[in-house]
């Protein structure tokens, strides 16, 4: 519940001190609490600082990651797959979305295997990548390759892949 300066003058017949903006009450049984202009100013400055920090933070964060290419032998999901693995999250890249296709081409350009970076050449590139960067990790012992990279990530996902 709030009481303005003019309401206090009307109901109580006396003026509030100049530094008091209004009176507030949490419950009917409590006393009126004075809220000063300085308190209002402090709250507004805190809110402004929160908004400025949110706006000044970068649009993306660059994190170290791995480009992980592997062949899945399972009949339902068989074939070559590509993932970007960061410390906290894995980003699977597929051929379904135009954005993901750009990321696949970017990975193919960053790690050239003597194959022209086109989506039609992905299977050949993936096999060459797995042979060159072979590694036994992530619960797989064969048909996989892992290479270090940097990724730019925002709240939506991966923006860019960069050389390590």
The 8 nearest C-alpha neighbors of each residue, nearest first, counted from 0:
[[1, 24, 23, 25, 2, 26, 27, 22],
 [2, 0, 23, 22, 24, 3, 21, 31],
 [3, 1, 22, 21, 6, 23, 7, 4],
 [2, 4, 21, 6, 5, 7, 22, 1],
 [3, 5, 7, 6, 21, 8, 15, 2],
 [4, 6, 8, 7, 3, 9, 14, 2],
 [7, 5, 9, 3, 8, 4, 2, 10],
 [8, 6, 4, 10, 5, 9, 11, 3],
 [7, 9, 12, 13, 5, 14, 6, 11],
 [10, 8, 6, 7, 12, 11, 5, 13],
 [11, 9, 7, 8, 12, 6, 13, 5],
 [12, 10, 8, 7, 13, 9, 6, 14],
 [11, 13, 8, 9, 10, 14, 7, 6],
 [14, 12, 8, 11, 15, 7, 9, 10],
 [13, 15, 8, 16, 12, 7, 4, 5],
 [14, 16, 4, 17, 19, 13, 7, 8],
 [15, 17, 18, 19, 14, 20, 4, 35],
 [16, 18, 19, 15, 20, 14, 35, 36],
 [17, 19, 35, 16, 36, 20, 37, 15],
 [20, 18, 35, 17, 16, 34, 21, 33],
 [21, 19, 35, 36, 34, 18, 4, 22],
 [20, 22, 3, 34, 4, 19, 2, 33],
 [23, 21, 33, 2, 32, 1, 34, 31],
 [24, 22, 1, 32, 31, 0, 2, 33],
 [23, 25, 31, 0, 26, 32, 29, 1],
 [26, 24, 0, 29, 23, 27, 31, 28],
 [27, 25, 28, 29, 24, 0, 30, 23],
 [26, 28, 29, 24, 25, 30, 0, 31],
 [27, 29, 26, 30, 25, 24, 31, 0],
 [30, 28, 26, 27, 24, 25, 31, 32],
 [29, 31, 32, 24, 28, 27, 26, 25],
 [30, 32, 24, 23, 22, 33, 29, 25],
 [33, 31, 23, 22, 24, 30, 34, 21],
 [32, 34, 22, 19, 21, 35, 31, 23],
 [35, 33, 21, 19, 20, 22, 32, 38],
 [36, 34, 19, 20, 38, 37, 18, 33],
 [35, 37, 39, 38, 20, 18, 40, 19],
 [36, 38, 40, 35, 39, 41, 18, 34],
 [39, 37, 41, 35, 40, 36, 42, 34],
 [40, 38, 36, 42, 37, 41, 43, 35],
 [39, 41, 37, 43, 38, 42, 44, 36],
 [42, 40, 38, 44, 43, 39, 37, 45],
 [43, 41, 45, 39, 44, 40, 46, 38],
 [42, 44, 46, 40, 45, 41, 47, 39],
 [45, 43, 47, 41, 46, 42, 48, 40],
 [46, 44, 48, 42, 47, 43, 41, 49],
 [47, 45, 43, 49, 44, 48, 42, 50],
 [46, 48, 44, 50, 45, 49, 43, 51],
 [49, 47, 51, 45, 46, 50, 52, 44],
 [48, 50, 46, 52, 47, 51, 53, 45],
 [51, 49, 53, 47, 48, 52, 54, 46],
 [52, 50, 54, 48, 53, 49, 55, 47],
 [53, 51, 55, 49, 54, 50, 48, 56],
 [52, 54, 50, 51, 56, 55, 49, 48],
 [53, 55, 51, 52, 56, 50, 57, 49],
 [56, 54, 52, 53, 51, 57, 50, 58],
 [57, 55, 53, 54, 52, 58, 59, 51],
 [56, 58, 59, 55, 60, 54, 53, 153],
 [57, 59, 153, 56, 60, 152, 55, 154],
 [58, 60, 153, 152, 57, 151, 61, 154],
 [61, 59, 152, 151, 62, 153, 57, 58],
 [60, 62, 151, 150, 152, 149, 59, 63],
 [63, 61, 150, 149, 64, 60, 151, 85],
 [64, 62, 149, 148, 150, 85, 61, 65],
 [63, 65, 85, 148, 149, 84, 147, 62],
 [66, 64, 147, 84, 146, 148, 83, 67],
 [65, 67, 83, 146, 145, 82, 147, 68],
 [66, 68, 145, 82, 81, 144, 65, 83],
 [67, 69, 81, 144, 143, 80, 125, 82],
 [70, 68, 143, 80, 79, 142, 144, 71],
 [71, 69, 79, 78, 142, 80, 72, 143],
 [70, 72, 77, 78, 73, 79, 69, 76],
 [71, 73, 77, 70, 74, 78, 76, 75],
 [74, 72, 77, 71, 75, 76, 78, 70],
 [73, 75, 77, 76, 72, 71, 78, 70],
 [76, 74, 73, 77, 72, 71, 78, 79],
 [77, 75, 73, 74, 78, 71, 72, 79],
 [78, 76, 71, 73, 72, 74, 75, 79],
 [79, 77, 71, 70, 80, 76, 72, 122],
 [78, 80, 70, 69, 71, 122, 125, 81],
 [79, 81, 69, 68, 70, 78, 82, 71],
 [80, 82, 68, 67, 92, 91, 69, 79],
 [83, 81, 91, 67, 90, 92, 66, 84],
 [82, 84, 66, 90, 65, 89, 67, 91],
 [85, 83, 89, 65, 64, 82, 88, 90],
 [86, 84, 64, 88, 87, 89, 63, 65],
 [85, 87, 88, 84, 64, 63, 89, 62],
 [88, 86, 85, 89, 84, 64, 90, 62],
 [87, 89, 85, 86, 84, 90, 83, 64],
 [90, 88, 84, 83, 85, 91, 82, 87],
 [89, 91, 83, 82, 84, 92, 88, 157],
 [92, 90, 82, 89, 81, 83, 93, 80],
 [91, 93, 99, 82, 81, 90, 103, 94],
 [94, 92, 95, 99, 91, 96, 100, 81],
 [93, 95, 100, 96, 99, 92, 97, 103],
 [96, 94, 93, 97, 99, 100, 92, 98],
 [97, 95, 99, 98, 94, 100, 93, 92],
 [96, 98, 100, 99, 101, 95, 94, 102],
 [97, 99, 101, 96, 100, 102, 95, 94],
 [100, 98, 102, 96, 101, 97, 92, 93],
 [99, 101, 97, 103, 102, 98, 94, 104],
 [102, 100, 104, 98, 99, 103, 105, 97],
 [101, 103, 105, 99, 100, 104, 106, 98],
 [104, 102, 100, 106, 105, 101, 107, 99],
 [103, 105, 107, 101, 102, 106, 116, 108],
 [104, 106, 102, 108, 103, 107, 101, 109],
 [107, 105, 109, 103, 108, 104, 102, 110],
 [106, 108, 104, 110, 105, 116, 109, 111],
 [107, 109, 105, 106, 111, 110, 116, 104],
 [110, 108, 106, 107, 111, 105, 162, 161],
 [109, 111, 107, 108, 106, 112, 128, 162],
 [112, 110, 108, 113, 107, 109, 114, 116],
 [113, 111, 114, 124, 127, 110, 128, 107],
 [112, 114, 111, 115, 124, 127, 116, 110],
 [115, 113, 112, 116, 124, 111, 120, 123],
 [114, 116, 117, 113, 120, 111, 112, 107],
 [117, 115, 107, 104, 108, 114, 120, 118],
 [116, 118, 119, 120, 115, 104, 121, 107],
 [117, 119, 121, 120, 116, 104, 100, 103],
 [118, 120, 117, 121, 122, 116, 123, 115],
 [121, 119, 118, 117, 123, 122, 124, 116],
 [120, 122, 124, 118, 123, 119, 125, 117],
 [123, 121, 125, 124, 120, 126, 79, 119],
 [124, 122, 126, 125, 120, 121, 127, 114],
 [123, 125, 121, 127, 122, 126, 128, 120],
 [126, 124, 128, 122, 127, 123, 121, 129],
 [125, 127, 129, 123, 128, 124, 122, 130],
 [126, 128, 130, 124, 129, 125, 131, 123],
 [129, 127, 125, 131, 126, 130, 132, 124],
 [130, 144, 128, 143, 126, 133, 132, 127],
 [131, 129, 127, 133, 128, 132, 126, 144],
 [130, 132, 128, 129, 133, 127, 144, 112],
 [133, 131, 144, 129, 145, 130, 128, 146],
 [132, 134, 144, 129, 130, 131, 143, 145],
 [135, 133, 144, 136, 145, 132, 143, 140],
 [136, 134, 140, 139, 141, 133, 137, 138],
 [135, 137, 138, 139, 134, 140, 145, 143],
 [136, 138, 139, 135, 140, 134, 67, 143],
 [139, 137, 136, 140, 135, 141, 143, 134],
 [140, 138, 137, 136, 135, 141, 143, 142],
 [139, 141, 135, 138, 136, 142, 134, 143],
 [142, 140, 143, 139, 135, 134, 133, 69],
 [143, 141, 70, 69, 129, 144, 140, 130],
 [142, 144, 69, 129, 68, 141, 133, 70],
 [143, 145, 129, 133, 132, 68, 134, 67],
 [144, 146, 67, 132, 66, 65, 134, 68],
 [147, 145, 66, 65, 132, 148, 67, 144],
 [148, 146, 65, 163, 64, 66, 145, 149],
 [147, 149, 163, 162, 64, 65, 161, 63],
 [150, 148, 63, 161, 64, 62, 163, 160],
 [151, 149, 160, 62, 61, 159, 161, 152],
 [150, 152, 61, 159, 158, 60, 59, 157],
 [153, 151, 157, 59, 60, 156, 158, 150],
 [152, 154, 59, 155, 156, 60, 58, 157],
 [153, 155, 156, 152, 59, 157, 58, 60],
 [156, 154, 153, 157, 152, 158, 59, 58],
 [155, 157, 153, 152, 154, 158, 90, 151],
 [156, 158, 152, 159, 151, 153, 150, 155],
 [157, 159, 151, 152, 156, 153, 160, 150],
 [158, 160, 151, 150, 157, 161, 102, 152],
 [159, 161, 150, 149, 151, 105, 106, 148],
 [162, 160, 149, 148, 150, 163, 159, 109],
 [161, 163, 148, 149, 109, 160, 147, 110],
 [162, 148, 149, 147, 161, 63, 64, 146]]
